[in-house]
Amino acid sequence: MADDLNTRFLEWFMSHGGKVELAAVGLTHFPDAGRGAVALRDIQENEIIFSIPRDLLLSTRTCTLRTELGENAWKKLGNGWAGLMLCMMWENAKGASSKWAGYFEIMPNTFHSLMFWTPDELSELTGSTVLDKIGKNEAEKDYHERVVPILKDRPDLFPPSHLDSHYGLNMYHIMGSRILSRSFHVEEWKGNHSDSDDEEEHEEDGGEEQPEVVVPAERPASEDKMAVDGENTIEPHPHTLEADDEEDDEAEDVSDVSMVPMADMLNARNGCDNANLFYEEHILEMRATKPIKSGEQIWNTYGDPPNSDLLRRYGHVDMLTLPDGSIGNPSDVVEITADLVVDIVASEHSRERIDWWLEEGGDDVFIMEANSPLPDALVSLIRLLLSTSDEWEKIRDKGKPPKPKSDAQSDSVAEKVLRKRLDMYKTSLDDDICLLSSGSTPLSSNYQNAVLVRMGEKRILEGALGKLVEKAKAGSQTQTAGGKKRRAANGREGEASNGKRSKRS
Ligand SMILES: C[S@@+](CC[C@H](N)C(=O)[O-])C[C@H]1O[C@@H](n2cnc3c(N)ncnc32)[C@H](O)[C@@H]1O
């Protein structure tokens, strides 16, 4: 059944200009990852695994709905994904007459991503900030406010008899989730990037000039457009439904968001990619970036996000053996919001200082990675909140936040922040380890994935906390040793003086 579907899809793909050597690559079912691509013979590094003509991409550029609707109506759909979602619903509603009929047939209708979790399932993620990023309400607001009026206005394009079956909220969520888990960011052809262009871009993106820039998990550094040896590579589109967030000053051209048939058949696992999508003027090429042995899975990269984001966007988590022998995702992160820090160091000055911090562009969320020191910005904020009135005056006059230099006082606050952050979860790390290892009642896959997400976050917090506690202990031992030495020295003096006294007496 699945094989038939794969065959039909490949036939559709090739009959529409897609090129794939069927003796080299096949589609198959992986029990833990659904459909995926497999090498059927050894594939050399740089070999083209398949290619896709640009006109086979499904985007707001290739779908004719925008022209049919006219610019005025189109603009009402906003700068987010509503336009592409409506295009996809419209093409899907055409059935066999759509150019992409053979593509729609193979795309999933059910998802394990967070958008589809029940409130009970979501409650297992309590404590993780991923819960604030699902965007379901925003998507539904867009649907009701932007899409429904257009559906009603144009019965010639959206026949009333199709509204329930093809344009309902559920279908809107399905299309949104397909975009979330399968789309790529494909720019229009502007010619090859030269090496010097790349260097300039890289310099602008971060590095020395902006040491405090925290790369948001949403958009891993330089992921959207990466040039390798002067060629253009494409990674799956890393965005959420917040594509039209006004604060996102790097907001992309949403018409670059594209569904790329065949390229989206590749699964991904942290650090395992052996293929990448490259773009040329008229075609996109999936090329091997490493030699791939016959029988091996062909892996793309999704940008190696943390498990929280994998679960939110793709509905799965990565489980690799980590350096300490535990199982998890090496890219996991945990977020600490600035208000947690303010809660701990609250004083009558906090409001004024935090307002200043935010006005100066300070972070309101700190991202902690495994085995990394506390984020500089977090230490700097703690020191700002702890500063004396005189120090605060100077900081404000200079317009510079304090240096991220920790001391016993800031460490003690950081320790409390980490403890409070850990308390936000409903369970402890040990509880979670027991849950996964008890084996008596097998957990549902969503439940197990939630546990893995929160474990990854807690491990980072526990690790950082452990280091702070050790540091404090070492500090107090040094102090005690210093004190003892001093006391011992005093003691000797005392003995001597006693001695002297005794002598005297
Ligand atoms: C771009 S599609 C890849 C093709 C997909 N497996 C299919 O059946 O069509 C992304 C989806 O594949 C699945 N997937 C990809 N990599 C995976 C992995 N390492 N483990 C589990 N599922 C994975 C997830 O369901 C994800 O949402």
The ligand as an SDF file (V2000), in Angstrom:
LIG
                    3D

 27 29  0  0  0  0  0  0  0  0999 V2000
   10.2920   16.5840    5.9000 C   0  0  0  0  0  0  0  0  0  0  0  0
    9.3070   15.3020    6.4810 S   0  0  0  0  0  0  0  0  0  0  0  0
   10.2420   13.8740    6.1320 C   0  0  0  0  0  0  0  0  0  0  0  0
    9.4070   12.7860    5.4830 C   0  0  0  0  0  0  0  0  0  0  0  0
    8.4140   12.1250    6.3930 C   0  0  0  0  0  0  0  0  0  0  0  0
    9.0490   11.1210    7.2290 N   0  0  0  0  0  0  0  0  0  0  0  0
    7.2640   11.4870    5.6510 C   0  0  0  0  0  0  0  0  0  0  0  0
    6.8320   10.4000    6.0120 O   0  0  0  0  0  0  0  0  0  0  0  0
    6.7570   12.1200    4.7320 O   0  0  0  0  0  0  0  0  0  0  0  0
    9.5030   15.5800    8.2080 C   0  0  0  0  0  0  0  0  0  0  0  0
    8.7800   14.5990    9.0830 C   0  0  0  0  0  0  0  0  0  0  0  0
    9.4380   13.3440    9.0900 O   0  0  0  0  0  0  0  0  0  0  0  0
    9.4770   12.7770   10.3920 C   0  0  0  0  0  0  0  0  0  0  0  0
   10.8800   12.6530   10.7830 N   0  0  0  0  0  0  0  0  0  0  0  0
   11.9550   13.2060   10.1820 C   0  0  0  0  0  0  0  0  0  0  0  0
   13.0950   12.8650   10.8000 N   0  0  0  0  0  0  0  0  0  0  0  0
   12.7440   12.0720   11.8360 C   0  0  0  0  0  0  0  0  0  0  0  0
   13.4690   11.4110   12.8770 C   0  0  0  0  0  0  0  0  0  0  0  0
   14.8010   11.4930   12.9870 N   0  0  0  0  0  0  0  0  0  0  0  0
   12.7710   10.6960   13.7840 N   0  0  0  0  0  0  0  0  0  0  0  0
   11.4300   10.6140   13.7160 C   0  0  0  0  0  0  0  0  0  0  0  0
   10.6830   11.2210   12.7570 N   0  0  0  0  0  0  0  0  0  0  0  0
   11.3320   11.9450   11.8280 C   0  0  0  0  0  0  0  0  0  0  0  0
    8.7150   13.7220   11.2910 C   0  0  0  0  0  0  0  0  0  0  0  0
    7.3950   13.2790   11.3420 O   0  0  0  0  0  0  0  0  0  0  0  0
    8.7720   15.0370   10.5260 C   0  0  0  0  0  0  0  0  0  0  0  0
    7.6680   15.8780   10.7770 O   0  0  0  0  0  0  0  0  0  0  0  0
  1  2  1  0
  2  3  1  0
  2 10  1  0
  3  4  1  0
  4  5  1  0
  5  6  1  0
  5  7  1  0
  7  8  2  0
  7  9  1  0
 10 11  1  0
 11 12  1  0
 11 26  1  0
 12 13  1  0
 13 14  1  0
 13 24  1  0
 14 15  1  0
 14 23  1  0
 15 16  2  0
 16 17  1  0
 17 18  1  0
 17 23  2  0
 18 19  1  0
 18 20  2  0
 20 21  1  0
 21 22  2  0
 22 23  1  0
 24 25  1  0
 24 26  1  0
 26 27  1  0
M  CHG  2   2   1   9  -1
M  END
$$$$
